[in-house]
Amino acid sequence: MAEEVDAEQSVFIECRGVSHCERENRSVSCRTFPYDPYFDNEENLLGLVYNRVLEGKCYLVDRHRVATKKFVGEFLRFFSIG
């Protein structure tokens, strides 16, 4: 099962927008947005889910053509290794 997160070692991050993007320093969740991994209770990767939480605020939401088959394949490979 997932490890507990130590709140004292956690750092909150917030997207400051494309004009302030530090691409080389992006977190995994930023690099894969608007997709998130979907796991079962045994932590097996079942696929990906589409996150619409920033609909109307983020350029990538509802721009499915931006996510190439290569990107989706690499996303699934990344989260299934480990």
ChimeraX commands (.cxc) that place a marker at each C-alpha (Angstrom):
marker #1 position 0.00,0.00,0.00 radius 0.5
marker #1 position 0.97,3.63,-0.34 radius 0.5
marker #1 position 3.38,5.10,2.18 radius 0.5
marker #1 position 2.24,7.82,4.56 radius 0.5
marker #1 position 3.27,11.33,3.63 radius 0.5
marker #1 position 5.27,13.33,6.14 radius 0.5
marker #1 position 3.60,16.76,6.17 radius 0.5
marker #1 position 6.80,18.43,7.36 radius 0.5
marker #1 position 8.66,17.20,4.28 radius 0.5
marker #1 position 5.86,17.97,1.82 radius 0.5
marker #1 position 6.03,21.00,-0.43 radius 0.5
marker #1 position 2.97,22.58,-2.01 radius 0.5
marker #1 position 3.47,23.55,-5.63 radius 0.5
marker #1 position 1.28,25.72,-7.80 radius 0.5
marker #1 position 1.36,26.32,-11.52 radius 0.5
marker #1 position 2.25,29.95,-12.17 radius 0.5
marker #1 position 1.18,29.75,-15.80 radius 0.5
marker #1 position 2.90,29.14,-19.09 radius 0.5
marker #1 position 4.78,32.46,-19.07 radius 0.5
marker #1 position 6.54,31.44,-15.83 radius 0.5
marker #1 position 6.99,27.72,-16.56 radius 0.5
marker #1 position 10.31,26.21,-15.47 radius 0.5
marker #1 position 10.00,23.21,-17.82 radius 0.5
marker #1 position 13.17,21.50,-16.57 radius 0.5
marker #1 position 11.87,21.64,-12.96 radius 0.5
marker #1 position 8.31,20.40,-13.54 radius 0.5
marker #1 position 6.95,17.67,-11.28 radius 0.5
marker #1 position 5.69,14.37,-12.70 radius 0.5
marker #1 position 2.08,15.46,-12.13 radius 0.5
marker #1 position 2.73,18.64,-14.12 radius 0.5
marker #1 position 4.45,16.72,-16.92 radius 0.5
marker #1 position 1.53,14.31,-17.25 radius 0.5
marker #1 position -1.36,16.76,-16.71 radius 0.5
marker #1 position -4.28,16.50,-17.51 radius 0.5
marker #1 position -3.85,12.74,-17.15 radius 0.5
marker #1 position -3.54,10.87,-13.87 radius 0.5
marker #1 position -2.68,7.20,-13.28 radius 0.5
marker #1 position -5.53,4.92,-12.19 radius 0.5
marker #1 position -4.60,2.07,-9.83 radius 0.5
marker #1 position -6.57,-0.75,-8.24 radius 0.5
marker #1 position -6.37,-1.59,-4.52 radius 0.5
marker #1 position -3.28,-3.74,-5.10 radius 0.5
marker #1 position -1.49,-0.80,-6.78 radius 0.5
marker #1 position -1.73,-2.33,-10.27 radius 0.5
marker #1 position -1.92,0.28,-12.99 radius 0.5
marker #1 position -5.27,-0.02,-14.74 radius 0.5
marker #1 position -4.86,2.92,-17.09 radius 0.5
marker #1 position -5.18,6.64,-17.01 radius 0.5
marker #1 position -7.97,9.05,-16.16 radius 0.5
marker #1 position -8.58,12.46,-17.62 radius 0.5
marker #1 position -8.54,15.31,-15.08 radius 0.5
marker #1 position -10.90,18.14,-15.99 radius 0.5
marker #1 position -10.45,20.10,-12.75 radius 0.5
marker #1 position -8.87,23.08,-14.55 radius 0.5
marker #1 position -11.30,23.16,-17.46 radius 0.5
marker #1 position -11.39,26.69,-18.81 radius 0.5
marker #1 position -8.11,27.58,-17.08 radius 0.5
marker #1 position -5.59,25.25,-18.66 radius 0.5
marker #1 position -4.74,25.10,-22.36 radius 0.5
marker #1 position -4.32,21.30,-22.30 radius 0.5
marker #1 position -7.80,20.44,-21.02 radius 0.5
marker #1 position -9.95,19.30,-23.96 radius 0.5
marker #1 position -7.03,19.40,-26.40 radius 0.5
marker #1 position -6.80,15.63,-26.81 radius 0.5
marker #1 position -4.78,15.88,-30.03 radius 0.5
marker #1 position -1.86,17.30,-28.05 radius 0.5
marker #1 position -1.45,13.93,-26.29 radius 0.5
marker #1 position 0.16,11.70,-28.89 radius 0.5
marker #1 position 0.12,7.91,-28.80 radius 0.5
marker #1 position 3.82,8.08,-27.91 radius 0.5
marker #1 position 3.06,10.31,-24.89 radius 0.5
marker #1 position 0.30,7.98,-23.65 radius 0.5
marker #1 position 2.57,4.95,-24.10 radius 0.5
marker #1 position 5.40,6.60,-22.16 radius 0.5
marker #1 position 2.96,7.71,-19.45 radius 0.5
marker #1 position 1.70,4.14,-18.98 radius 0.5
marker #1 position 5.24,2.73,-19.05 radius 0.5
marker #1 position 6.44,5.27,-16.44 radius 0.5
marker #1 position 3.69,4.44,-13.96 radius 0.5
marker #1 position 3.89,0.66,-14.46 radius 0.5
marker #1 position 7.61,0.55,-13.67 radius 0.5
marker #1 position 8.46,0.69,-10.05 radius 0.5
marker link #1:1,2 radius 0.2
marker link #1:2,3 radius 0.2
marker link #1:3,4 radius 0.2
marker link #1:4,5 radius 0.2
marker link #1:5,6 radius 0.2
marker link #1:6,7 radius 0.2
marker link #1:7,8 radius 0.2
marker link #1:8,9 radius 0.2
marker link #1:9,10 radius 0.2
marker link #1:10,11 radius 0.2
marker link #1:11,12 radius 0.2
marker link #1:12,13 radius 0.2
marker link #1:13,14 radius 0.2
marker link #1:14,15 radius 0.2
marker link #1:15,16 radius 0.2
marker link #1:16,17 radius 0.2
marker link #1:17,18 radius 0.2
marker link #1:18,19 radius 0.2
marker link #1:19,20 radius 0.2
marker link #1:20,21 radius 0.2
marker link #1:21,22 radius 0.2
marker link #1:22,23 radius 0.2
marker link #1:23,24 radius 0.2
marker link #1:24,25 radius 0.2
marker link #1:25,26 radius 0.2
marker link #1:26,27 radius 0.2
marker link #1:27,28 radius 0.2
marker link #1:28,29 radius 0.2
marker link #1:29,30 radius 0.2
marker link #1:30,31 radius 0.2
marker link #1:31,32 radius 0.2
marker link #1:32,33 radius 0.2
marker link #1:33,34 radius 0.2
marker link #1:34,35 radius 0.2
marker link #1:35,36 radius 0.2
marker link #1:36,37 radius 0.2
marker link #1:37,38 radius 0.2
marker link #1:38,39 radius 0.2
marker link #1:39,40 radius 0.2
marker link #1:40,41 radius 0.2
marker link #1:41,42 radius 0.2
marker link #1:42,43 radius 0.2
marker link #1:43,44 radius 0.2
marker link #1:44,45 radius 0.2
marker link #1:45,46 radius 0.2
marker link #1:46,47 radius 0.2
marker link #1:47,48 radius 0.2
marker link #1:48,49 radius 0.2
marker link #1:49,50 radius 0.2
marker link #1:50,51 radius 0.2
marker link #1:51,52 radius 0.2
marker link #1:52,53 radius 0.2
marker link #1:53,54 radius 0.2
marker link #1:54,55 radius 0.2
marker link #1:55,56 radius 0.2
marker link #1:56,57 radius 0.2
marker link #1:57,58 radius 0.2
marker link #1:58,59 radius 0.2
marker link #1:59,60 radius 0.2
marker link #1:60,61 radius 0.2
marker link #1:61,62 radius 0.2
marker link #1:62,63 radius 0.2
marker link #1:63,64 radius 0.2
marker link #1:64,65 radius 0.2
marker link #1:65,66 radius 0.2
marker link #1:66,67 radius 0.2
marker link #1:67,68 radius 0.2
marker link #1:68,69 radius 0.2
marker link #1:69,70 radius 0.2
marker link #1:70,71 radius 0.2
marker link #1:71,72 radius 0.2
marker link #1:72,73 radius 0.2
marker link #1:73,74 radius 0.2
marker link #1:74,75 radius 0.2
marker link #1:75,76 radius 0.2
marker link #1:76,77 radius 0.2
marker link #1:77,78 radius 0.2
marker link #1:78,79 radius 0.2
marker link #1:79,80 radius 0.2
marker link #1:80,81 radius 0.2
marker link #1:81,82 radius 0.2
view
